[in-house]
Amino acid sequence: MSDTPVIGVLALQGDVREHLIALASADALARPVRRPEELAEVDGLVIPGGESTTMSKLAVLFGMMEPLRERVQAGLPVYGTCAGMIMLAEKILDPRSGQETVGGIDMIVRRNAFGRQNESFEAAVEVAGIDGGPVEGVFIRAPWVESVGAGAEVIAEHGGHIVAVRQRNVLATSFHPELTGDHRVHALFVDMVRAVK
């Protein structure tokens, strides 16, 4: 059996290509996932940034929402960035009408908490479990985590707000590490996938 995990990137919307590149550089076999049968073939999944309301609606439209929920509940390792973090939350503050989540992390998130598109910024973020100094995080209309339940572990904060959380096989960051060329967060996720593969 190969030690190279197959990791999908949910390719309904968002920065799919950048995640595919980051995963490949972290020694995973990366492929886009748009349909339930493609989801069934992966060892792990990344839910990218994008627009969380649109992503939620497209997941329902493509018949992906229930299969996603089932795989996450069954223990599929998943990593969500920005909108992906929102998709992995159990609860959203001020959700848009009809917005659904996959769940997986016992947390409440606030959408667009760090401001509008033109208020995007980069910041050095210390992430627990990642060696080599802070990770450069790109925050684009990023959410933050208002609170976490007992099962969730806060692994990074910025400006007094929770920006990275892990619960068992599920990882989420407010920021976009795939846009920086620093692939240590993806490497951490690939290791998480290997651990359960």
C-alpha positions in Angstrom: 0.0 0.0 0.0 1.3 3.4 -1.0 2.1 5.9 1.8 0.9 8.7 -0.6 -2.6 9.7 0.4 -5.2 10.7 -2.2 -6.6 14.1 -1.1 -9.4 15.8 -2.9 -10.1 19.5 -3.1 -13.8 20.3 -3.3 -14.0 22.0 -6.7 -17.3 23.7 -6.6 -15.9 27.2 -6.2 -12.9 28.9 -4.8 -9.1 28.6 -5.0 -8.9 25.0 -6.0 -5.7 25.1 -8.1 -3.6 26.6 -5.3 -4.7 23.9 -2.9 -3.9 21.2 -5.5 -0.4 22.6 -5.8 0.1 22.9 -2.0 -1.0 19.3 -1.4 1.2 18.0 -4.2 4.2 19.8 -2.7 3.3 18.1 0.7 3.6 14.7 -1.0 -0.1 13.9 -1.5 -1.8 12.8 -4.7 -4.2 15.7 -5.1 -7.3 15.8 -7.3 -10.4 17.9 -7.8 -13.7 16.5 -6.4 -17.1 17.6 -7.7 -19.3 14.5 -7.5 -20.2 12.0 -4.8 -18.4 9.2 -6.6 -15.1 11.2 -6.6 -15.6 12.0 -2.9 -15.8 8.2 -2.3 -12.3 7.7 -3.7 -10.3 10.1 -1.5 -8.5 9.6 1.8 -8.9 13.2 2.8 -10.6 16.4 1.5 -9.8 20.2 1.4 -12.7 22.6 1.4 -11.2 25.8 -0.1 -11.9 29.4 0.4 -14.5 31.2 -1.8 -18.0 32.4 -0.9 -19.5 30.2 1.8 -23.1 30.9 0.8 -22.5 30.0 -2.8 -20.5 27.0 -1.9 -23.3 25.7 0.4 -25.8 26.1 -2.4 -23.6 24.5 -5.0 -22.9 21.5 -2.6 -26.7 21.0 -2.3 -27.2 21.5 -6.1 -24.5 18.9 -7.0 -25.8 16.4 -4.5 -22.7 16.7 -2.4 -24.0 18.1 1.0 -25.3 14.8 2.4 -22.3 12.7 1.2 -19.9 15.3 2.7 -21.7 15.2 6.0 -21.7 11.4 6.0 -18.0 11.1 5.2 -17.0 13.7 7.8 -19.1 12.0 10.5 -17.5 8.7 9.5 -14.1 10.1 10.2 -12.8 11.5 6.8 -10.0 13.9 7.5 -11.0 17.4 6.2 -9.2 20.7 6.1 -11.2 23.9 5.5 -9.8 27.4 4.7 -11.8 30.6 5.1 -15.2 29.6 3.5 -14.2 26.0 4.2 -13.9 26.9 7.9 -17.5 28.2 7.8 -18.6 25.0 6.0 -17.1 22.9 8.8 -18.7 24.8 11.6 -21.7 23.4 13.6 -23.1 27.0 13.7 -22.8 30.3 11.8 -23.7 33.6 13.4 -25.9 35.6 10.9 -26.1 32.9 8.2 -27.4 33.9 4.9 -30.9 32.5 4.0 -30.7 28.8 3.2 -27.0 28.6 4.1 -26.1 25.1 5.3 -22.9 23.6 6.8 -21.3 20.2 6.7 -20.3 20.4 10.3 -17.4 18.5 11.9 -16.0 21.0 14.4 -17.9 22.1 17.5 -17.5 25.8 16.9 -19.5 29.0 16.2 -18.1 31.2 13.4 -18.7 34.7 12.3 -18.7 35.3 8.6 -16.5 38.1 7.1 -15.4 39.0 10.6 -12.1 40.5 9.6 -13.8 43.0 7.2 -14.5 43.4 3.5 -12.4 42.4 0.5 -10.5 45.7 0.5 -9.5 45.1 4.1 -7.7 41.9 3.4 -4.3 41.5 5.0 -1.4 39.2 5.7 -0.2 38.3 9.1 2.3 36.0 10.8 0.4 33.4 12.8 1.8 30.9 15.3 0.1 27.6 14.8 0.4 24.9 17.4 1.9 21.7 16.0 3.8 23.5 13.2 7.5 23.9 13.6 9.8 26.5 12.0 8.2 29.7 13.2 5.0 31.5 12.3 2.9 30.7 9.2 2.2 33.6 6.9 -1.6 33.8 6.8 -3.6 35.6 4.1 -6.9 36.9 5.5 -9.5 37.7 2.8 -13.0 38.5 4.1 -12.0 36.0 6.7 -14.2 34.5 9.4 -13.2 34.1 13.0 -14.3 31.6 15.5 -16.5 33.1 18.3 -16.4 30.0 20.5 -15.5 26.4 20.5 -17.0 23.4 22.3 -15.1 20.9 24.6 -14.1 18.7 21.7 -12.4 21.4 19.6 -8.8 22.5 20.1 -7.8 26.1 19.4 -4.4 25.9 17.6 -4.0 29.6 16.5 -5.2 33.1 17.4 -4.7 36.5 15.8 -5.6 39.8 17.3 -7.4 38.1 20.2 -9.6 36.0 17.8 -9.5 32.3 17.2 -8.3 31.6 13.6 -7.4 27.9 13.6 -9.1 25.0 15.2 -8.7 21.2 15.1 -11.2 18.5 16.2 -10.0 14.9 15.7 -9.5 14.5 12.0 -10.9 17.9 11.0 -8.8 21.1 10.7 -9.9 24.6 9.8 -8.1 28.0 9.4 -9.6 31.5 8.8 -6.6 32.3 6.6 -5.3 31.0 3.2 -1.9 29.3 3.6 -2.2 28.0 0.0 -1.7 31.6 -1.3 1.8 32.0 0.3 4.1 29.3 -0.9 4.4 28.1 2.7 2.9 24.6 2.7 3.5 23.6 6.3 -0.3 23.7 7.1 -1.0 21.4 4.2 1.9 19.1 5.3 0.3 18.9 8.8 -3.0 18.0 7.1 -1.3 15.3 4.9 0.2 13.8 8.1 -3.3 13.8 9.7 -4.6 11.9 6.6 -1.7 9.4 6.8 -2.4 8.8 10.4 -5.9 7.4 9.7 -5.3 6.0 6.2 
